[in-house]
């Protein structure tokens, strides 16, 4: 698959959520990471160590305050960090 073909797939994916309001980078992060939580406040817990098992473990690096909960804000912050790095080159 070429880069342009990949972009078509990405566009199709985000079009599935076109009824949602994408106003921030965090909205795109949540659409990718946990679409059910799009539009949630930054302190909304997405995955918890106690209840989410493998989903939490696989993404535990996003739990930046190590409290056992990955929040929408933590996911958004991680994406913003990488977005900023990409445009500093």
The 8 nearest C-alpha neighbors of each residue, nearest first, counted from 0:
[[1, 4, 5, 2, 3, 6, 8, 7],
 [0, 2, 4, 3, 5, 6, 7, 8],
 [1, 3, 5, 4, 6, 0, 7, 8],
 [4, 2, 6, 5, 1, 7, 0, 8],
 [3, 5, 1, 7, 6, 2, 0, 8],
 [6, 4, 2, 8, 3, 7, 1, 9],
 [5, 7, 9, 3, 8, 4, 10, 2],
 [6, 8, 10, 4, 5, 9, 11, 3],
 [7, 9, 11, 5, 6, 10, 12, 4],
 [8, 10, 6, 12, 11, 7, 5, 13],
 [11, 9, 7, 13, 12, 8, 14, 6],
 [12, 10, 14, 8, 9, 13, 7, 15],
 [13, 11, 9, 10, 14, 15, 8, 16],
 [12, 14, 15, 10, 16, 11, 9, 17],
 [15, 13, 17, 11, 16, 12, 10, 18],
 [16, 14, 13, 12, 17, 11, 18, 10],
 [15, 17, 14, 18, 13, 19, 12, 30],
 [16, 18, 14, 19, 15, 13, 20, 21],
 [19, 17, 16, 20, 15, 14, 21, 13],
 [20, 18, 17, 16, 21, 37, 38, 26],
 [19, 21, 22, 18, 17, 38, 26, 16],
 [22, 20, 26, 23, 19, 27, 24, 17],
 [21, 23, 20, 26, 24, 25, 27, 19],
 [24, 22, 25, 26, 21, 27, 20, 28],
 [23, 25, 27, 26, 28, 79, 75, 22],
 [24, 26, 75, 28, 23, 27, 29, 78],
 [27, 25, 29, 23, 24, 28, 21, 37],
 [26, 28, 30, 24, 25, 29, 31, 21],
 [29, 27, 25, 31, 26, 30, 75, 32],
 [28, 30, 32, 33, 31, 26, 27, 34],
 [31, 29, 34, 27, 28, 32, 33, 37],
 [32, 30, 29, 28, 33, 27, 34, 13],
 [31, 33, 29, 30, 28, 34, 74, 27],
 [34, 32, 29, 35, 36, 30, 31, 37],
 [35, 33, 30, 36, 37, 29, 31, 32],
 [34, 36, 33, 37, 30, 29, 38, 39],
 [37, 35, 34, 39, 33, 38, 29, 45],
 [38, 36, 34, 29, 39, 35, 26, 30],
 [37, 39, 36, 40, 26, 20, 19, 29],
 [40, 38, 36, 37, 43, 41, 71, 42],
 [39, 41, 42, 43, 38, 71, 72, 36],
 [40, 42, 72, 71, 43, 39, 70, 73],
 [41, 43, 40, 70, 72, 71, 44, 39],
 [44, 42, 70, 40, 41, 71, 39, 45],
 [45, 43, 70, 69, 46, 68, 42, 71],
 [46, 44, 70, 69, 43, 71, 47, 68],
 [47, 45, 69, 51, 55, 68, 44, 54],
 [48, 46, 68, 51, 49, 50, 67, 55],
 [47, 49, 67, 55, 50, 51, 52, 68],
 [48, 50, 47, 51, 52, 67, 68, 55],
 [51, 49, 47, 48, 52, 46, 55, 54],
 [52, 50, 47, 46, 55, 54, 48, 49],
 [51, 53, 55, 54, 50, 48, 56, 49],
 [52, 54, 56, 55, 57, 51, 58, 48],
 [55, 53, 57, 56, 51, 52, 58, 46],
 [54, 56, 58, 53, 46, 59, 52, 48],
 [55, 57, 53, 59, 58, 54, 52, 48],
 [58, 56, 54, 55, 53, 59, 60, 52],
 [57, 59, 55, 56, 60, 61, 54, 62],
 [58, 60, 56, 61, 62, 55, 57, 69],
 [61, 59, 62, 58, 63, 57, 56, 65],
 [62, 60, 59, 63, 58, 73, 69, 74],
 [63, 61, 69, 65, 59, 60, 64, 68],
 [62, 64, 61, 65, 60, 73, 69, 66],
 [63, 65, 66, 62, 67, 68, 61, 73],
 [66, 64, 62, 63, 67, 68, 59, 60],
 [65, 67, 64, 68, 62, 63, 69, 48],
 [66, 68, 48, 47, 65, 62, 69, 49],
 [69, 67, 47, 66, 46, 44, 70, 62],
 [70, 68, 62, 46, 45, 44, 61, 47],
 [71, 69, 44, 73, 72, 43, 45, 42],
 [70, 72, 41, 74, 73, 43, 42, 75],
 [73, 71, 41, 75, 70, 74, 42, 76],
 [72, 74, 76, 70, 75, 71, 61, 77],
 [75, 73, 71, 77, 72, 76, 61, 78],
 [76, 74, 25, 72, 78, 73, 77, 28],
 [75, 77, 79, 73, 78, 74, 72, 80],
 [76, 78, 80, 74, 79, 75, 73, 81],
 [79, 77, 75, 81, 80, 76, 82, 28],
 [80, 78, 82, 76, 77, 81, 83, 75],
 [79, 81, 77, 83, 78, 82, 76, 84],
 [82, 80, 84, 78, 83, 79, 85, 77],
 [81, 83, 79, 85, 84, 80, 78, 86],
 [82, 84, 80, 81, 86, 85, 79, 87],
 [85, 83, 81, 87, 86, 82, 80, 88],
 [86, 84, 82, 83, 87, 88, 81, 80],
 [85, 87, 83, 88, 84, 82, 81, 80],
 [86, 88, 84, 85, 83, 82, 81, 80],
 [87, 86, 85, 84, 83, 82, 81, 80]]
